[in-house]
């Protein structure tokens, strides 16, 4: 399984926020923001900071996706 942060990006759009705004709202680093943009793993601490800053649940910013190719069983 891989992580995806599509929910986070949609939430930012819905709240009329940009990625740079997220750096100001949640005390995360630019490297964490870059990892989010690449759907890479980030620390639980960073996810808690983001969800707290946006006043949402962690499940509202992250989801899991199946990384197996179609046709694989």
Backbone torsions as a table, in degrees:
resi	resn	phi	psi	omega
1	UNK	NA	144.2	175.8
2	UNK	-119.3	161.0	177.1
3	UNK	-96.8	154.2	172.3
4	UNK	-139.8	144.7	-177.9
5	UNK	-113.1	26.1	179.1
6	UNK	-57.8	-35.6	178.2
7	UNK	-61.8	-39.1	178.8
8	UNK	-62.9	-47.3	-177.5
9	UNK	-64.8	-38.3	177.4
10	UNK	-65.9	-40.6	178.9
11	UNK	-61.8	-42.0	177.9
12	UNK	-62.0	-41.9	177.4
13	UNK	-62.0	-46.1	179.9
14	UNK	-60.3	-33.5	179.9
15	UNK	-91.9	6.5	179.3
16	UNK	57.7	43.4	179.8
17	UNK	-116.5	154.5	175.6
18	UNK	-108.1	166.8	179.6
19	UNK	-58.5	-37.6	179.6
20	UNK	-63.4	-32.7	176.8
21	UNK	-64.8	-33.7	179.7
22	UNK	-63.4	-35.5	177.5
23	UNK	-62.7	-34.1	-179.5
24	UNK	-79.7	-37.0	-177.9
25	UNK	-74.0	-46.2	-178.6
26	UNK	-110.6	129.6	-178.7
27	UNK	-73.7	74.9	176.7
28	UNK	-116.2	161.0	-178.4
29	UNK	-86.7	164.4	176.7
30	UNK	-66.3	-30.8	177.6
31	UNK	-68.1	-35.7	175.3
32	UNK	-65.2	-42.3	178.0
33	UNK	-61.6	-39.5	177.9
34	UNK	-64.0	-41.3	177.9
35	UNK	-63.1	-40.6	177.6
36	UNK	-60.0	-41.7	-179.2
37	UNK	-65.7	-23.7	180.0
38	UNK	-100.7	9.3	-176.7
39	UNK	54.6	40.9	175.7
40	UNK	-98.3	162.3	179.2
41	UNK	-67.4	138.6	172.2
42	UNK	-125.7	165.8	-176.6
43	UNK	-68.5	155.1	176.3
44	UNK	-63.0	-34.0	178.3
45	UNK	-59.0	-43.8	179.2
46	UNK	-64.8	-40.6	179.2
47	UNK	-65.0	-38.2	177.8
48	UNK	-65.7	-42.3	178.6
49	UNK	-60.9	-43.4	-179.0
50	UNK	-66.8	-48.2	-178.4
51	UNK	-64.8	-35.1	177.2
52	UNK	-67.6	-43.8	-179.4
53	UNK	-64.2	-34.6	-179.0
54	UNK	-93.1	-2.0	178.8
55	UNK	58.0	48.1	178.0
56	UNK	-134.4	170.8	175.6
57	UNK	-81.8	153.9	179.0
58	UNK	-57.7	-36.4	178.5
59	UNK	-63.7	-15.0	178.0
60	UNK	-84.1	-7.0	-177.8
61	UNK	-121.7	-11.8	-176.5
62	UNK	-137.8	146.8	171.7
63	UNK	-145.3	165.0	179.1
64	UNK	-102.9	144.3	175.5
65	UNK	-127.9	145.6	179.2
66	UNK	-75.6	129.8	-176.4
67	UNK	-104.3	16.6	176.8
68	UNK	-84.6	146.4	-179.8
69	UNK	-72.5	152.5	178.1
70	UNK	-61.6	141.9	179.4
71	UNK	93.1	-16.1	177.2
72	UNK	-79.9	137.2	178.9
73	UNK	-121.0	NA	NA
